[in-house]
């Protein structure tokens, strides 16, 4: 059985995701086999917030040169954008970065 920390791997820290954090939208890298319901429950369990909506994307790994070989590929991963409800508190991890 997967724990909440197996579902949510790490936060995505970019300019675009930090701008969305002011609107209570947060971006995370999640497990590739996790569905929206599992992601919402994991976020609620870890951060103690109320999730309104979860959007997910399967991100393709970039093609990169690997030494003398012509090309390799970075691993594929899954991204989740989590929107919190209006009455929910914010996620404190993102507070000092905005």
N, C-alpha and C positions, 0 to 999 in steps of 0.2 A: 504494500500500500504506500502511495506517495504522500509525503508530508507537504505542508504549505511551502517550505523552503526548497523542495524539489521542483515545485511548479514554477515559482518566481525565482529566476536566477540572479538578475542584477538590474538596476535602473539604467535607463538610457539617458545620458547627460549630453544634450546638444543645445544649441541656441533655440532651435524651434521647439524642442520639448520643454525647455525652461520658460519660454513665452506662453506655452499652453498651460503650465502649472498655475498661473495666476487665475485661470478659469476652472481650476480643480480637475484638470486633465493630466494624467501622469502616464509615462511610457516606461515599459519594462521589457527585458528579454525574458521569455518564458520557455518552458519545455516544449519541444516540437509536438509531442503527443497530447498536450493539455488542451481541453476545450474551454469555451467561454465560462461555463458554470464553475469548473474547477478553478479557473483563474480568479473569478470574482470571490469565491469562498476563501481562497488563499490570501487574497489582498485584505479581505475583511478580518481574517484571523491574525495576520501579521501586524497590520497597522491599526486595527480597531476603527475602521471607517465603514461607511455605507456606500456600496457601489451601485450606481444607476445603470451604467452601460459599459460593455467591453467590446472593443473592435480589435480584430487580429489580422496580421499579415504574415505570410510565409516569405521570408527574405532569402533571396538566392545568394550563395557565396560568390565573392568576386573572383575572377580569374587573375592569377598572379604568377609571375615567374618564380620558379623554385630552383635556384642554383643553375646548373648547366642544362637542365631539362627545359624544354620549350615552354610549358605552362603547367600550372597546378591550379587547385581551386580551394578557396577557404570554405569552411563548413557552412551549410545552410543553417538558418536559425529562424525563430518565430518571435515576432514583436507584438506586444499587446498595448493598446491605448485604453486606459481605464478612466472613466468619467465618474466622479463622485456626485452624490445627491447634494442639493442646496443646503440642507440642514446638517450635513456631515462635517466633521472637523477636517482640517488639511493634514497631509502627510508631513510630519516634522522633518524628515530627511531632506526634503527639497526646500525648506524654508530659507536657509542661509545662502542658497545658490542663485536665487532670483534677483 
